[in-house]
Amino acid sequence: MLPRIISSMGLVFLIFSVVVVSGCTSDNELDNVYKTESDGLKHFASDGISFDSPNNWTYYKMDNNEGDYLFSIGLGNCEERDFIHFHAGKYDRTLSEHISSEKKEIPLRKWTMLSEKELTVGGLPAYQISALNQENKPLIKTWFIQNGTMYTIHAVPGPDKNLTSIEKDLEIVISSFKII
C-alpha cells in the first residue's frame, strides 16, 4: 500500500512540475504585460508600447477582429466598465490627413463632436477628439504616428457615465505613454 501512495504522489509531483515549468499554471495574460506597481500606479508594457495607469485599471485582451488592435485596460465591474483600447497599424499618410478624414466621417456616422485639441504623446504630435457616437455614448480618440505606424488610444466610459469619469485616468496614460 505504501509504495502505491508514494508512486501516486510521485506522479502528482511530476505532473505539477511539468505544468509549472511549462508556465501553464496561469491563464492570466497580465503575467506577461505589466511590470511594476508602485505609488498608486501600474506600469504596463506590451506590444511595443508602455504607459502608466492608476492601480485599479486591469489588462484585457478582447476578441477583436480589427487587425490593428493591441489590448485594452478596464476599470469597474462588467456592466459598468470603463475601457481604454490601444491600436497600432501601418499608415502611409500624415496625421493631418487622418484627422481631416476623421472629421469628415463624424457627421456621416451621426456622431457629435464635443471637443478637439492638439497635444503631444510620447514626444510626438498627436490629435484628440471627444465625441458622442450615434447612440449618444461618449468617447475620446487620440491619434499619433511614428515611423509609418498610426497609434490610436480609444477611451470609452462605461454605460451612463460621462467623459469626466475617465479623463483624469486617460491623462495619466497619455502623459506616460512611450513607444518601446
N, C-alpha and C positions, 0 to 999 in steps of 0.2 A: 504494500500500500504506500509506504513512504517513498520508494523510487518513482511511483506513478505521480505523486504530488510534486516531487522535485522536477520530474520530467515536464509536467504541465506548467509549473512555474517557469521553467527554463524556456519553454515555448512562448509563454506570455512575454517574458523579458526580451526574447529575440524579436518578436513582432513589434513590441514597443520601441526597441532600439532602432529597427528599420524605419518605423514611422517617424521617430524623432530626427534621425539622420536625414531622411528624405525631405523633411520640412512639411510633412502632411498634417501636422497637428493643428495648423492654423488655417481657418477659412477666411481670415481677415486680411484683405489686400492691404490694409493700412500698415501691416508689419513692414512692408517694403516702400512705404510712402513717406510718412512724416518722420522727421529725425529727432526733434527735440521739443520739449515742453518746459517753458520757464517764464517767470514774470507775467503770468496770465496769458501767455501766447503759445500757440502751437506753430512750429515751423514745418511746412510741407515742402517736399522736394520730390518731383517725379515727372516723367515725360518731358524732360528738358526745361522745366520751369520750377521756380521756388518762390515762396511767399510765406508771410505770417498771417495768422488769424487769431481771434480770441480762442481760448481753450475750449469753449463749449461747441465749436464747429467740428463736424465729423466728416471724414472722407467717404465718398460714394462713387461707385462706378455704375452708371446706369446703362441699361440696354438702349443703345442709341445707334441708329443706322447711319448717322452723319459721319462721313469719313474723317472729318477734322476734330471730332470730339475727343478730348483727353480724359477728363474726370470732373467730378463735382465735389463741393463740400456743402453740408447742410446743417441747419440749426433748428431744433424743435422736434416735436413728435410727428408721426407720419402724416396726419391730417392737416397740420398747420405748419409744415416745414418750410423755412426759407432756404433757397438754393443759390449758390454761385457756381456757374458752369465755366469750364475752361476749354477753349478750342484753339487749334493751330493747324493751318493748312497753307499750301503753296499759293502764292498770289503774285501775279505779274504786272499789276498796275500800282498806282500811287495811293497813299492814304486819302488824299483829296478826291481822287476819282471814286474810291469806295464810298466815302461819306456822301458825295454828291448822289451816287446811285441809291444809297440807303435813304436819303432824304426824299428822293422821288418815289420810293417804294412805300413810305409811311402812309400817305393818303390812299394809295392803291390797296393796301392791306386793311384799310379802315382803322388805322391807328391814329392816336392823337399825340403829337409831340408836346412834352411838358417843358423840357429844357435841353440845352445842348451847350457843350463847352470844350475848349481845347485844354489839354493837360499833358503831363509827362508821366510815363510809366516805364520804370527800369531805365531811365535816361533817354527814352525815345519819345518823339512827338506822338501824341495819342488824341483821340476824339471820343467824347462820351455823349450819348443821347439817352434821356429819360423819356419814357412814353407810356401811354395806356394802349394795350392791344385791343383787338376787335371785341373782346369780351370785357373790356374796361378794367383789365388787370394790369397793374404797374410792372415795369421792368426797366432795367438800366443796362445798356450795352456800351462797352468800351473796346475800341479797336486800336491796334498799333502794328507796325510792320518792322521786321528785321530780316535782312538777307533773303528777301523773297518769300518770307513766311508771314502770313496775317495771323495775329493773335487776337482772340476775342474773349473778353470776360463778360459774362452774361448773368446779371443778378436779378433774381425773382423773389419778391417777398411772398410768404405763404398766403393762403386764402384770407380774405377780409383784412389784410394788412396793407399799409401804405409804404411808400418808399423810405420814409423816415425810420422805419423799423429795421432797415438793412444798410442804410447809408454809412453809418459810423464804422461798421464792421467791414464794409466794402472799401472804405478809405484805408483801413489798416492793410488789407490785402493789396490794394493798388500801390500804396506808398512803399511797401516792402518787396514788391514783385521784381523778380530777376529772371532773365533767360540764362539757363546754365548749359 
